[in-house]
């Protein structure tokens, strides 16, 4: 990836350079993501376009809040597919979301290590 998974400068501005708060937000994000991702997977399996759109929108907002820009973009793409009623390609986008989430977890682990948290 050429782009960092989280725009650290941007997110630190959001939390007024409070790195401990950022660690807390990243932990909450990850816990919430797991729940939302399961709901998204269930909705895709059930072909529930309304639920896919709803969950993708929520994931997009949460990803934007922590400045996870590539993840935000992927969630937007999934939300757009759902709004257009297009199911083709949804699973591929969901797979890319999973990959980006792994990068968020790795970023969080590195960030915590650097802070000694």
C-alpha positions as CSV (number, residue, x, y, z in Angstrom):
1,X,0.0,0.0,0.0
2,X,1.4,3.4,-0.9
3,X,-1.0,5.2,1.4
4,X,-0.8,4.7,5.1
5,X,-3.9,3.0,6.4
6,X,-4.5,5.8,9.0
7,X,-3.6,9.4,8.3
8,X,-1.9,9.9,11.7
9,X,-1.5,13.7,11.3
10,X,-5.2,14.0,10.5
11,X,-6.5,11.8,13.3
12,X,-4.1,13.4,15.9
13,X,-5.7,16.8,14.9
14,X,-9.1,15.3,15.6
15,X,-8.1,14.2,19.1
16,X,-6.1,17.3,19.8
17,X,-2.9,15.3,19.9
18,X,-4.1,13.1,22.8
19,X,-2.4,9.9,21.9
20,X,-3.9,7.9,24.8
21,X,-7.4,9.0,23.6
22,X,-6.4,7.8,20.1
23,X,-5.4,4.4,21.4
24,X,-8.8,4.1,23.2
25,X,-10.6,5.1,20.0
26,X,-8.7,2.6,17.9
27,X,-9.5,-0.1,20.4
28,X,-13.2,0.8,20.4
29,X,-13.1,1.0,16.6
30,X,-11.7,-2.5,16.3
31,X,-14.3,-4.0,18.7
32,X,-17.1,-2.3,16.9
33,X,-15.7,-3.3,13.5
34,X,-15.8,-7.0,14.3
35,X,-19.5,-6.7,15.2
36,X,-20.3,-4.7,12.1
37,X,-18.3,-6.9,9.8
38,X,-20.3,-9.9,10.9
39,X,-23.6,-8.1,10.3
40,X,-22.3,-7.1,6.9
41,X,-21.3,-10.6,6.0
42,X,-24.7,-11.9,7.1
43,X,-26.5,-9.1,5.1
44,X,-24.4,-10.0,2.0
45,X,-25.2,-13.7,2.4
46,X,-28.9,-12.9,2.8
47,X,-28.7,-10.4,-0.2
48,X,-30.3,-7.8,2.1
49,X,-29.4,-4.6,0.2
50,X,-31.0,-2.3,2.8
51,X,-28.9,-3.8,5.6
52,X,-25.8,-3.8,3.5
53,X,-26.3,-0.1,2.8
54,X,-26.9,0.6,6.5
55,X,-23.9,-1.3,7.8
56,X,-21.6,0.0,5.1
57,X,-22.6,3.5,5.9
58,X,-21.9,3.0,9.6
59,X,-18.5,1.4,8.9
60,X,-17.7,4.3,6.5
61,X,-18.4,6.9,9.2
62,X,-16.4,5.1,11.9
63,X,-13.5,4.6,9.5
64,X,-13.6,8.3,8.6
65,X,-13.6,9.2,12.3
66,X,-10.2,7.5,12.8
67,X,-8.9,8.8,9.4
68,X,-8.6,5.3,8.0
69,X,-8.9,6.7,4.5
70,X,-8.5,3.5,2.4
71,X,-11.0,1.7,4.6
72,X,-13.4,4.7,4.4
73,X,-13.2,4.6,0.6
74,X,-13.9,0.9,0.4
75,X,-16.9,1.2,2.7
76,X,-18.2,4.1,0.5
77,X,-17.8,1.9,-2.5
78,X,-19.8,-0.9,-0.9
79,X,-22.5,1.6,0.3
80,X,-22.7,3.0,-3.3
81,X,-23.1,-0.5,-4.8
82,X,-25.9,-1.1,-2.3
83,X,-27.6,2.2,-3.1
84,X,-27.5,1.3,-6.8
85,X,-28.8,-2.2,-6.0
86,X,-25.7,-3.9,-7.5
87,X,-24.7,-7.0,-5.7
88,X,-21.9,-7.9,-8.3
89,X,-18.6,-7.0,-6.7
90,X,-19.8,-6.7,-3.2
91,X,-17.9,-9.7,-1.9
92,X,-14.7,-8.4,-3.5
93,X,-15.1,-5.1,-1.8
94,X,-15.9,-6.8,1.5
95,X,-12.7,-8.8,1.1
96,X,-10.7,-5.6,0.5
97,X,-12.3,-4.1,3.7
98,X,-11.0,-7.2,5.6
99,X,-7.5,-6.6,4.3
100,X,-7.6,-2.9,5.3
101,X,-8.9,-3.9,8.7
102,X,-5.9,-6.1,9.2
103,X,-3.7,-3.1,8.3
104,X,-5.6,-1.0,11.0
105,X,-4.9,-3.7,13.5
106,X,-1.2,-3.7,12.6
107,X,-1.1,0.1,12.7
108,X,-2.7,0.1,16.1
109,X,-0.2,-2.5,17.4
110,X,2.7,-0.4,16.1
111,X,1.3,2.8,17.5
112,X,0.7,1.2,21.0
113,X,4.3,-0.2,21.0
114,X,5.7,3.2,20.1
115,X,3.7,4.8,23.0
116,X,4.7,2.0,25.3
117,X,1.0,1.3,25.9
